Amino acid sequence: MNFNEGYLATLGVESKKLADMIYRARDAGAYGAKLSGAGIGDCMIAIASEDKKQAVEDAITSAGGQVIEVEANVEGARIES
């Protein structure tokens, strides 16, 4: 994640606000953080352990971001007949 984010920053698709959220999340202990989507917007993703989760959320919020929690490995949509 972090290497990929470096490539995206080099391409110039990272805004100042987005960079602040990403680097603060990493500094707070996120395993990785990077922009999401095509860039220049203000959407990013960070992955953190349970014990670092609150610190990472606080860091993103302090950079002007809004945290939206998602859960991995949950059952998705299915068709029942």
ABEGO torsion letter per residue (X at the ends): XAAAAAAAAAAGABBAAAAAAAAAAAAAGBABBBBBEAEGBABBBBBBBAAAAAAAAAAAAAAGBBBBBBBBGBBBBBBBX
